[in-house]
């Protein structure tokens, strides 16, 4: 078994296979390295023109954390009513909240209050009975059983 490092930025050869640099197929499609650039590395196009303010203003939506519904107020609701959903991980900005549905019917309207509270208007035309309230964010969907009462 042979390992050879010709210089700090030189190719690494392990068992006769060049892992970095040289004529390997690794990194094909990238522009050739230029000796004029520090260390011989090429700056990818995706990094050129980096705008720090734009990154700060982008929504911070953690796709690794699934939302959680703890409580819905009122417990029993009628179509047309505004409800308050309390829970966790709804996101840090309104762009993180994707949808609110009652069964498969979208809420008449919904709004992001904060990362632990969402308000939604129960859509018209729902039958009385038990169904799921669904809140979808970048991290997934939270479900909670709710009771729809008739308007009478």
N, C-alpha and C positions, 0 to 999 in steps of 0.2 A: 504494500500500500504506500503510495507516494503522495505527499502534499507539497506543493510549491507555491510560494508567494513571491513574485519577482519584485514587487514594490508595494507600497501602501495601496495604490489604486490599480495595481496590475491584475492580470487574470489569476483566478484561483483554479488550480488544476487538481482534481481529485479522481484517481483511478483513470487518468487519461482524458477526462471530460472537462472542458473549460466552462466554468459556471458564470464568469463575469468577463466581459470584454472579448477580445480575440475575434474569431470568426464563428462564434457560436450562434445558434438561432435564437437564443434568449434576447429579448428586447428588439426583435426585428420590427420594422415599421417605425421605429423611433429615428429621429434625425441623427446623422453622424455626429460624434463628439468633436468638439473643436478645441485645439490646443490653446486658443486665445482665452477660453473661459476657465475660471478657477477650477483646478483639479480635473479638467477635461470633461466635466459634466455638462449636459445640456439642460437648461431650465425648461420644463414642460410648458406648453401654451396655456394650460389650465391655471398656472400660477402667475403667469405674466399679467399685469394689469390688476392685481389683487386690490380690492377696495375694502379696507378695514371697516368703514362705516356701514357698508352694505351687509357685511357679515354680522355686525352687531345688531342690525335691524331685522335680520332674518328670524323667523319664529323658532323657538327652541322647543322642539317636539321630540320627546324621548320615545323612540319606537321600541325600546326594550322593556317598557313598563306598561302593563295592561291597565286600563281604567277600572275603577271599582265604584259601584253604586252602593252607598250605605243606607240612604233614606230618601223617600219620595214624599213630598208634602203637597197636597193632602194625600192621605192613604187611599181614599176612594175618590175618583175624579169623574167629571162629566165632560163631554165634548165641548170645545170652545173655552174651557178653563185654562188658566196659566198655572203650571206646576213648577215646583222648585225641586231639583234633583241635587242631593248632597252626596259627596263621595271623595275619591282621591284620583290623582293622576289624569285629570281632564286636559292637562297641558298648561304651559306658562303664558300662552297667547291665544287669542281667538282662532287663529289659523290652524291650531292643533286639533280643534273640534271639527270633525268631518260631518257627522249627521246624528240626528235623534229620530228614532222611529218607534211607532206603537204597533207591535206585531211587524207587519211589512209595510205599514202606511207611514209615510214621512210626517213629522210634526208640521202643523200649520205654520209655525215659526219657532225658532229657538235662538237663544243667545248665550254666549259665554260670559259668565260673571267673573269667575276666577278659576284657578286650578282645582277647586273643590266644590264649585257650584255652577249649575246650568239651569236656565229657565226655558220652558217649552210650552207651547200652546197645543192642547190636545186636538187632533184633527176631527172634523165633522165626519159623520157617516160610520163611526165605529159602533159595533154591536155591544150591548151590555155583556159583561162577563170578565173573566180573567184572561190576561194576555201578557206578553213580555214588552217591557220598555227597554230599548236598546240605545246605548250611547257608543258611537264609534269615534275613535281617535287614531292617531298614527300608530299607537301601541296595540290596537285591537278593539274588541267590542266588549262592553259590560252589559249584562242583562239582569233585569229584576222583574219579578212577577208583580203586576198591578191589577186593580179592579176598576173597570169602567162601569159607571152607573148610568141609568137612563136619565134623560133630562126632566122627566115628569116630576 
